[in-house]
Amino acid sequence: MKWESVVLCLAGLFAAAGGAFGWGFFMNSRRAQIFVRLFGHTGARGFYVFLGVLLFLAGVWTAISGPATRP
């Protein structure tokens, strides 16, 4: 298994869980506050769940895809 796919899957799970459970340290971070201001607290939580699912799926895709051709 490629290490990139593991990192993407773990990052996706972390982002989705942080958004779904509304972890204080996650939603109150400086970077998350940008999305809280844009979408509101509930919208930012939904955004992070969506982002986490996309990252997880990207990790799965990289794990099952063929080997990358490198020059």
Backbone bond lengths (Angstrom), bond angles and torsions (degrees), N, CA, C in turn:
res aa  C-N    CA-C-N  psi(-1)  N-CA   C-N-CA  omega(-1)  CA-C   N-CA-C  phi
1 M - - - 1.456 - - 1.526 108.66 -
2 K 1.299 114.87 142.09 1.461 120.49 -179.32 1.526 110.29 -77.72
3 W 1.313 116.61 141.34 1.464 119.68 -179.43 1.521 111.29 -67.71
4 E 1.338 117.51 -27.38 1.465 120.11 178.97 1.525 110.58 -64.15
5 S 1.308 116.42 -38.77 1.461 119.48 -179.06 1.524 111.01 -68.86
6 V 1.320 117.27 -35.79 1.460 120.39 177.59 1.527 110.23 -65.34
7 V 1.331 116.45 -43.83 1.472 120.61 179.74 1.527 110.35 -63.44
8 L 1.323 117.41 -44.09 1.463 120.27 179.12 1.524 111.77 -62.88
9 C 1.324 116.72 -43.06 1.463 119.88 179.55 1.527 111.37 -63.97
10 L 1.323 117.29 -44.53 1.468 120.09 179.66 1.519 111.93 -65.81
11 A 1.330 117.12 -41.21 1.464 120.30 177.56 1.523 110.64 -64.03
12 G 1.323 116.50 -39.67 1.456 120.33 177.68 1.513 112.65 -64.24
13 L 1.323 116.56 -43.91 1.465 119.65 178.01 1.525 111.61 -63.78
14 F 1.332 116.21 -39.77 1.463 120.42 179.11 1.529 111.39 -64.80
15 A 1.327 117.28 -45.18 1.464 120.96 -179.32 1.531 110.81 -66.50
16 A 1.325 116.95 -42.17 1.462 119.97 -179.83 1.529 110.86 -66.10
17 A 1.316 117.24 -42.12 1.464 120.11 179.38 1.523 110.89 -68.09
18 G 1.333 117.31 -40.44 1.461 120.17 178.32 1.515 112.12 -61.49
19 G 1.328 116.35 -38.67 1.457 119.78 177.54 1.515 112.42 -74.78
20 A 1.310 117.21 -41.88 1.467 120.72 -176.78 1.524 112.22 -67.38
21 F 1.326 116.67 -41.24 1.466 120.05 -177.58 1.524 112.66 -92.55
22 G 1.335 116.86 -7.75 1.457 120.74 178.03 1.518 112.91 61.59
23 W 1.330 116.54 42.23 1.454 119.99 -179.28 1.524 109.81 -56.64
24 G 1.326 116.39 132.43 1.449 121.50 -177.34 1.515 113.38 -60.40
25 F 1.335 116.56 -46.80 1.466 119.34 -179.08 1.523 111.10 -64.40
26 F 1.316 116.53 -26.65 1.466 120.85 -178.44 1.528 110.73 -81.12
27 M 1.323 116.71 -49.47 1.463 120.99 -175.95 1.522 113.03 -77.64
28 N 1.318 117.65 -19.98 1.469 120.44 179.55 1.522 113.24 -95.75
29 S 1.330 116.96 3.91 1.464 119.37 179.05 1.530 109.61 -68.10
30 R 1.306 115.26 158.43 1.465 120.65 -177.16 1.524 111.45 -59.62
31 R 1.327 117.39 -41.57 1.469 120.35 -178.48 1.522 111.96 -70.79
32 A 1.311 117.26 -35.66 1.466 119.69 179.58 1.526 111.12 -70.88
33 Q 1.321 117.51 -27.00 1.459 120.46 -178.53 1.520 111.86 -63.73
34 I 1.320 117.38 -26.23 1.471 120.25 175.80 1.524 109.64 -60.25
35 F 1.338 116.34 -46.44 1.452 120.48 -178.45 1.524 111.81 -75.26
36 V 1.327 117.63 -28.97 1.463 120.06 175.58 1.520 109.43 -65.67
37 R 1.339 117.40 -40.57 1.464 120.20 177.57 1.524 111.52 -67.12
38 L 1.337 117.10 -37.11 1.461 120.69 -178.80 1.531 112.98 -73.34
39 F 1.339 116.52 -46.88 1.468 121.07 -170.82 1.515 114.56 -110.57
40 G 1.318 118.49 -6.65 1.455 120.56 -171.55 1.520 108.85 84.68
41 H 1.333 116.38 168.93 1.465 120.15 -175.85 1.528 111.67 -64.45
42 T 1.321 116.83 -46.99 1.467 120.27 -178.88 1.519 110.98 -67.05
43 G 1.316 117.91 -40.23 1.456 121.09 178.23 1.518 112.51 -65.29
44 A 1.330 116.78 -37.63 1.461 120.51 177.98 1.521 110.51 -67.13
45 R 1.321 116.72 -38.16 1.475 119.35 176.80 1.520 109.98 -62.51
46 G 1.320 117.54 -43.85 1.459 120.86 177.57 1.512 112.07 -63.73
47 F 1.321 116.46 -38.91 1.462 120.94 177.25 1.521 110.96 -60.43
48 Y 1.330 117.10 -44.58 1.458 119.91 -178.48 1.525 112.11 -69.68
49 V 1.312 117.66 -33.44 1.467 119.54 174.58 1.525 109.27 -64.78
50 F 1.328 116.58 -45.78 1.465 121.10 178.95 1.528 111.06 -61.48
51 L 1.328 116.74 -45.96 1.457 121.34 178.59 1.526 111.14 -61.54
52 G 1.324 116.43 -41.36 1.457 120.19 179.00 1.512 112.78 -63.73
53 V 1.318 116.57 -40.56 1.468 119.90 177.68 1.518 110.02 -64.79
54 L 1.333 117.56 -41.90 1.466 120.21 177.79 1.528 111.93 -62.20
55 L 1.318 117.18 -42.73 1.462 120.36 178.65 1.527 111.03 -64.59
56 F 1.322 116.23 -41.72 1.461 119.82 178.75 1.526 110.87 -62.57
57 L 1.328 116.35 -44.88 1.458 119.53 178.97 1.526 111.94 -65.22
58 A 1.329 117.04 -35.18 1.460 119.81 175.60 1.523 110.61 -64.54
59 G 1.321 117.22 -37.42 1.457 120.71 176.45 1.512 112.30 -65.63
60 V 1.319 116.53 -41.58 1.462 120.16 177.37 1.523 109.60 -64.93
61 W 1.319 116.86 -41.90 1.469 120.76 179.87 1.530 111.05 -60.82
62 T 1.333 116.72 -43.68 1.458 118.73 179.79 1.527 111.51 -68.75
63 A 1.322 117.09 -28.06 1.462 120.00 179.83 1.527 111.49 -72.75
64 I 1.342 116.80 -36.39 1.458 118.92 -175.48 1.519 113.11 -94.59
65 S 1.332 117.12 -12.66 1.459 119.22 -179.81 1.520 109.70 -74.98
66 G 1.294 115.16 160.98 1.451 121.26 -179.01 1.509 112.07 -66.56
67 P 1.305 116.42 171.62 1.468 119.23 179.75 1.514 111.29 -65.57
68 A 1.301 114.73 142.17 1.470 119.84 179.85 1.520 108.71 -76.07
69 T 1.301 114.70 141.05 1.457 118.99 176.95 1.511 108.34 -87.28
70 R 1.309 115.62 126.88 1.455 120.60 -179.39 1.511 108.74 -117.77
71 P 1.314 116.81 138.40 1.475 119.47 -179.53 1.505 112.70 -68.87
